Amino acid sequence: MLESTLEKIAEKIIAFDEASLTSLWEKYKIRMEKFDATKEWEKAVIIFFIINAVRVKNQIFNERILKKHGGDVVPEKPKKSKPYLKLIK
């Protein structure tokens, strides 16, 4: 029963559009970072990781399709951001 429930959830998630999910990524990242011991926080964490799972799944899928068709896989460039450093005197 658990396995069939998970498979049904996966089928629904696969049907979601990655762009729509990605637009929610920042919202759930912020919510997840603000810990409180509530069901809403737990749901936010799960949603955040579902969004990441779909993004990773699509990245792997696209890389494999390119390899299969003889294309070169171009690695995604990491985003440049300021390092999180504090000046301590």
N, C-alpha and C positions, 0 to 999 in steps of 0.2 A: 504494500500500500504506500509506504513512504517513497519507494523508488518511482512508482507510477505518478505520484503527486509531483515529485521533482521533475520528471520528464514533461509533465503538462506545463509546469512553470517555465521550463526551458523553451518549450515550443512557443509560449506567449512572448518570452523575452527575445527570441530570435526574430519574431515578427516586428519588433520595434526598430525604428529608424535610428541609426547611430548618430546622425546630426541632431536629432531631437533629444536623445539621451545626453549627448555631449553638452548641450545647452544647459542642462541641469547639473552638470558636474560640479561647478563652483559652489552652487547653493548647498549641495549635500556635503561637500568638502568642509565648508565653513561650519555647517551644522554638526558634523562629526567631530570637529576639533573642539567644539564647546561642550565638553562632557557634562552630562547630568544623568543620573540613574533613572531614566524613564524609558518607556516603550518607544516614544517618539525618537529618542536618541538612537536606540537599538535599530529601529527601522531605517533611520538616516544612514547608519553605518552599512547596513545590508544593501541599501539602494546605491550608495557610493561604490561599493565593490561590484555590484551588478553592472553598473555603468562601465567601470574599468574592465570587467570581464568581457563585455561586448566589444570594447575597443581593442583589447588584446586579441580576442578571437578573430576580429576582422583583419587586424594587422598580420597575423599568422596566415590566415586564409589568402590574403592578397599576395604575400611573399611566396607562398606555395604555388599559386596560380602563375605568377611571373616565372618562377623556376621551371615549372612544367612546360611553359610555352617558350622557354629559352631566353627569357628576358633577364636583364641584370637587376638584382635587387639593390635599390638605392636605400642605404640606411637613413632613417630619419635623423636630422641634425638635432642635437639636444638644444633646448631653449637656453639662451644666456640670461642669467639672472644674477642679481647681486648676492654674494655669499652672506649668510646670516652670521655676522661677526659683530662683537661688541668690543669697544675700546675700554680696557681696564687699566686704570692707573694705580 
